[in-house]
Amino acid sequence: MEKILVSACLLNQPVRYDGTGAGCHALLQRWWAEGRIVMVCPEVSGGLPTPRPPAEIPGGQGAAVLEGRVPVRDIQGTDVTAAFIAGAETALALVREHGIRFAVLKARSPSCGNHETYDGSFSGTRVPGEGVAAAALRRQGVQVFNETELAQLEQLLQQQVQSCDEPSGTKR
C-alpha cells in the first residue's frame, strides 16, 4: 500500500504557528484509517515550539533557503532557517524510510507550500513559490500536493492500482 507523507496540521494536530490544526478532510481520514499516512510537521520536528511567531521567506522561495541564499525569518526578525532546514531533513528521512513518493502538505506554508508562499513582508502578500520542505521533497522526486489537490492525488493513486490490476499479455 502506497504511503503518503501528510502535514500534521492537515490531520488537525495543533502544530501550526498559532497552536491550531487545519481541520481534517474525509479523504485524509480514510487514508489514516487505511494506515497509508506518515505524519510530519517540519517546523515542529525542526525544533520550533507551538505556538510560535509566524515566519516567512523573503521572496517566498524555499529552494533559495536550501541553497543558502535567503533566510527564513519570523515576524520578530529572528532567523529560524536552521529549524526549517532540519524539518525538511526530517521529512526527507521519512520519505526514504517509508519509500514515499507522494506528499500532501499545507498550502502557502513557509515549510510546506507547494505553489505559493508569502513574500516575507508579513503583509499577506502571496507569491509563486514553495516552502523549504516542499522544495526539498520535490528535489528528491516526491510529488507534492496541498489540501486543495486531494482529488488529483486520489485519482493518480487509483490509476496506479488499476494499472497493477490489469492482466499482462501472455506469450504463447
Order of alpha helices (4+ residues) and beta strands (2+ residues): beta-alpha-beta-alpha-beta-alpha-beta-alpha-beta-beta-beta-alpha-beta-alpha
